Amino acid sequence: MTIKRTHKLFQKEYLKKNNHLKILDLGCTHVNYWEEANHFADIVDYTKQFSEKNLNFTLLEVDKKLPFKDKEFDYVILSHVLEHVPNINEFTQEVERIAKAGYIELPTKLADNLVIGCDEEDIGHKWWLEFDDVKGQLKYIKKLDVLQKFLSVGSINKFQKFFEDSLILQLYWEDKIDLVEGDKYSSEKKITFFTLIRKFFGKKMRDFLSPIKKIIK
């Protein structure tokens, strides 16, 4: 029983070397799915797109148990899925039921507060998740908006590789995902984008005027 930090590239190499495994990309979409998988599933119907590529696709029903047998899969991929599901405990238990191991990728709390487009009521992010390295636990709390978001998914992808540890949580698990509720945070007032810009230009102006003040003195 274990859950630990990993890296996506390491997991992809492992799956390529072990292509005999039965691998499910759960919440796959039809664009950024893992090519290393051999089974795919989503709540959106991508049957046509996957059948054209001769790939196995299963349409899932919202708030229903996953339509798979116990331990049917050797490995399951959850890439940016857990933060969306309203029934996170029940869903995680279902993932444990159908799979022996897998990979989980999540946005960090910082990324969740930077990127525009994560707040749609039905499909938006519902949880903050963080990993406790000491206890080996994945902790969740209700998502909290501290910043007024100002970055698009496309723009953050341009520099994500430089700040990957700050923006993405990558985990590998076997047997069980130790998911627990974390300590709640509170925020009295959201920090706006204009506040950040004002402070940025205020600092730039002070830096610009500093040598001039020394000359005048």
N, C-alpha and C positions, 0 to 999 in steps of 0.2 A: 504494500500500500504506500503510494508516494505521489507527491505533486511537487514539482520543482521548476526553476527557471530553465529556459532553453532558448534556442534560436530557430526561426523558421527555416533557414537554409540547411541547418543540421538535420532537422526533421524531414525535409524534402529529400535530402541525400539518403537518409535511412529508408524512406519509402521506395525510392528508386531501386535500392539494392535488395529490397524485400517485396518485390512486386507480386509475389504469390499471396500476399495478405489480402483480406477482404476489407477495403477501405471506403468509408463513407464520408463525403463532404456534406455536412449538415448545415443548411442555410447557405447553399452554394452560390445563388444567383446564376445567370448564364454568361457572365462576363469575366469575373475574377475568380472562377472556380479553380480548384487545385487539379492540375492535370495528372498528378500522381494517384488520385482516387479512381476507383472503378465503379462506385455507386454514388448517386447524387440525390439530394432531397431538399425541398424548399416549400414554403407556404404559397409561393407564387408559381403558377403553372408554366414551367419551361419544358414541357413534354416535347413540343415540336422542335425546339432548339437542340435538345440532347438526343432525340431520336435521329435527327439528321446527321449526328456524329456517331451514331451507333453506341450511345452510352446509356446506362441504366439510370432512369430518373423516377423518383417517387414523389407524388404531390401530397403534402402534409395538410392536415386539418388543424386550424387554430384551436388551442386549448384542449386538444385531444392527445391521448397517449400516442407515442411514436409507433407506427405500424410495423414493427420489427420484432423478431424473436429475441429471447434472452441471449446475450453474448453472441449475437449474430455476426457482429463485426469485430475484427481484430483491432481496428484503429478507426477513430472518428475525429474529423476536423471540425472545430468550432471557431471560425474566423469572424470576429466582430458579430457575434450572435447573442451571447449571454446578456449583454447590456440592454438588449431590446425586449427580452421576454418578461411579461408581467409576473408569471408564476415561476420565479427563478429556482426555488428549491425543488418543486415538483419536476421541472424540466431537467435539472441537473441529475436528479435521481433516475429519470428515464434514460439519460445519456449513459449513466453508469450501468443501467440494466442491459442496454443493447450492445455495449462495447467493452472491450478488455482494457483499452488504453486510448490515448489520443493527445491532440494538440489544441490548446486554447489561445486565441489571440484577442486582446482587448485594448481599447484606448485607455491611457492613463487618465487620472483626474484632470491633469493639466490639459491634455489634448481635448478632453471632453468640454473644457471651458474655453477653448480657442476656436473650434471649428463650427461654422454656421451650418445648419441643416440637420442637427441632431435632436431637434425638439418637437418634431411632428407628434401629435398627441397619440396616434395609434401605433406608429412604427418607430417612434423616436427612442432615444436612450432613456432608460428608467432607473439605471443603477450606476453607482460608482463602484469599481472593484479594484482592490489592491492586494498584493501578496505579502504575507507575513513570512519572511525567510526563517525566522527563529522557530515558529510553531509549524511551519509548513502548511499554512492554511490560506485559502482564498477568501477574502472578506468582502462583503457587499453592504452598501448602505444606499438609501434613496438618493438619487442624483440631486446635486445642489448647484445652482448657477451662481457663481461668485463674480465672474467677469461677463461683460457684454461682449459676445463673440464677434470676431471681425475677420476670421480667415476662412476661405473656402477649402473644400477637400483638395481641390487641384493645387492650390497655393501651398498648403502644408505638405503635400507629397513632394514638392520640389526640394524641401530642405529636411525632410523627415529622416533621411539616412544619416545626417550629421547629428541628430538629437534623438535617435531611435529609442534609447533607454528611457528618455523623458516622456516619450509620446506613445510608446507601445509596450504592453505587457505580454510576454510570450512564455507559455507554460506547457510542460509535458506532465501527464498523469498516467498512473497505472492503478487498476482495481477500483480506486475510489477518488472522487474529487472532494477534498475536505473543505466544504463550503460553510462558512459561518457568518452571522451578522456582525458587522463591525460597530465601533463607537460612532455615534451620530455627530455630525458637524452642524454648526449654525452660522448664519451670516446675516447681519442686520441690514446691510446695504450692498447692492451690486456695484462693482467698480466698472464704470463706463469706459468705452473706447476713447471718448473725448478727454476724460481725465488722464488716461495714459498718454495720449498725444500731447496734452498740455504740459505734463510733467517732463516728457521727453524733450520738447522744444524749450522748456524753461531751463533744463540742464544744458542744452546746446548753447543757449544764449548766455548763460553764466560763464561757460567755458570760453566763448568768443570775447566777452567783455573783460575777462580776468586780466589778460596781458595789457589791454588798453588802460585799465585802472592803474596798473603798476607804472605805466609811462607817465600818466597824469600826475601821480603822486611824486 
